[in-house]
Amino acid sequence: MPGIEKTENEFRFRIKDPGLFRDDSFRYKKLKKKDKTLTGVSLLVAKLKNPPKGHEGSMVTQSVRFDRDKFEDSESVRKWVDSHSSLTKPTKESLENYISRVFIDETILEKLGIEESL
């Protein structure tokens, strides 16, 4: 499991190397307060430099960001990551299913109560 990095204002959990993404495409997807367990969590998404055919222009999760006002320490972040593994790590599944989950699906975001925040 990738490590959790602590900064002044947040904890970061990297899913993919930022070098794989176009520099001009990074955006935050902020999770709404609708579900308390998701409060203080944002997804950093961007467009891949070399996306798979048919997924050009799709936004992909690069990392998950955790507000330090809501998460006291890296252990609380790790617990959240472990309990939300469908967002944070691939499982043994077909490449097609993996790509479908990694690439942001607006209907899934809507169900999770995620709004875009620039």
Helices and strands as residue ranges (DSSP letters): E 4-6, E 10-14, G 18-20, G 23-25, E 27-31, G 36-38, E 41-47, E 59-67, H 74-83, H 85-88, H 95-102, H 106-112, E 114-117
